[in-house]
Amino acid sequence: MNMLDVQDLSVRYGRTEAVAGVSFHVRPGDWLMIVGPNGAGKSSVVRAVAQAAAYTGRITWNGEDLRAVRPHVLARRLGVLSQNHAVGYSFTVEQVVRLGRYAWSPGLFSPQAADGEARVARALADTGLTELRGKSVLALSGGELQRVFLAQVFAQDPALLILDEPTNHLDMVYQKQIFALLEQWLQQPGRAVISVMHDLSMALAHGTGALLLDRGRPAGFGPVREVLSAENLQRVYGMDVSGWMRAQLALWQEV
Amino acid sequence: MSRGRIRTSGREAYALPAYAAFAALTLLTVLLCVSAGSVSIPPAQTLQVLRDALAGRPAPATAAASILLSSRLPRVLCVALTGAALSVGGAAMQGLLKNPLADGSTLGVSSGASLGAVLAIAFGIQIPGLPFAGTMVMAIMFAFGSLLLILTLAWRLDCTLSTNTIILIGVIFTMFVNSVLSLVITFASDRLRSITFWTMGSLSGSSYPNALVLLGALAVCGGVILAHARELNAFAIGEDNARSVGVDVRRVRLTILIAVSALTGVCVSIGGSIAFVGLVTPHVVRMVTGPNHRRLLPASLFGGAVFLMLCDLAARVVLRPVQLPIGVVTSLIGAVVFVLIFFRTRRQAP
């Protein structure tokens, strides 16, 4: 049973067509990698799924049109982690993480979920932010800040995580940490992940499926190893991606 | 990664004793401001007159009672309510737009309200039997008209009503309205003194009905703003983050903009343009409370009232018997405080 179904998705910005005719689905346990060159429409697809961009086509959650879903209900289903976070004020780590519980008690008089405090505490612990919970987010490094927003989305406890290049600008240590956390998060039944990825090696290592985009059009959707074949990548990127990556890897055998 | 058990601090809002302390400080400032002035009234006598008035007993036929009840009390009440309204509106705008330089005037609504009031003064627009109501009604109408125009223009440019578009349109609208204001003032030279005094901000002619209007606006619009403290926290972290955690971004943004515009329109209609209160007070309060709006908004409400009452007291006593327009005092103090805050923040920036 598909949890998310996207049919014939198109996104336009003025007269520019960023995405056209894209269809895919996500099942529980899937980690779908959305890949393609710059300007392929990857971020537009995830923004449309998150209802943050105007689109045509149909996006459904267990058969229900997501356009009709209220924002706090949507946030219980989808959590979004973007690549950039420019926080303007000196909130503490814990205050930012706690906001992840908003969707579960959105009104002024909404009762708090019984396990709300425990989820905030667990999200802080899982992301290694226990010691930093009272620290201002303005004083954190890029990797620490990304972990704070990962903790927020863990506290939010959605069924589907949408990640827009989650480890962009992060060094390898943080990349490894964040992907390990995501793998661990995905172990729970009923959960799935969609990631926009530039790093094809990471896409192969962690993805179960892939959606390959080429100038806003679908160029392949299915199991990750089938979609990211040498032929498909050659066609979309206009170069021998597979050969180039093998050559890069061979350099490490000489070190 | 540590998986140790940790405790989180669930309480984010102020408890009752904190509100009692804020209220006590505000009442003490009210007492100080109604007692002090060109004629000083001993606090004990002030308390006696106020107690009698609250109990419904007839006021004693003394000069002190007359000054207190007919002149100072309505003025101080209006000043306190205006300060509270401008300050809570400024705090809300700074959170909503994630911009520490925003306040109720950022949208251009304050300028729009000023234009309405100046037109009423220049053309002598009045409502029979209701002195000052012409200026007030025109200011409120122009405040809402300005908001409508700004949002419509922003909508035509960008249907997501993004914060940046709204700020840009607000700045352009303010510049346009200011030039129209200058034009009106040029052609209304016979009423220049009245208009100029009003544009500098003054609450010297305030009455109890003015205070009631301000109280009503603050109760409704301030209540709406306070009820959206958590949503403002999300906006202050970022609009995309607010959407991601489940905030109805468009509805909340419109609600806060309308509430702040209504508050600004009512304040401008009664006291003219009083600058810097909505900008500086939330900044100073944030240094104590932190950015969490569940604390920042109520503290700004009381802080704005106290700040503006002290500014009004300074306006009345510093050059007595001459009374300065309150807007001049807030601008002088506000500009200096703001520069100090700015340098302090720049030095501390990571």
Interface residues (C-beta under 8 A of the other chain):
Chain A: A50 Q51 A52 A54 R70 P71 H72 V73 L74 A75 R76 G79 V80 L81 S82 H85 A86 V87 G88 Y89 S90 F91 T92 E94 Q95 V96 R98 L99 G100 Y102 A103 P106 L108 E117 V120 A121 L124 A125 D126 T127 G128 T130 E131 R133 L138 A139 F149 Q152 V153 Q156 Q177 L181
Chain B: M1 S2 R3 G4 R5 I6 R7 T8 S9 G10 E12 G95 K98 N99 P100 C159 T160 A227 R230 N233 A234 A236 I237 G238 D240 N241 R243 S244 V245 G246 V247 D248 V249 R286 G290 P291 N292 P350
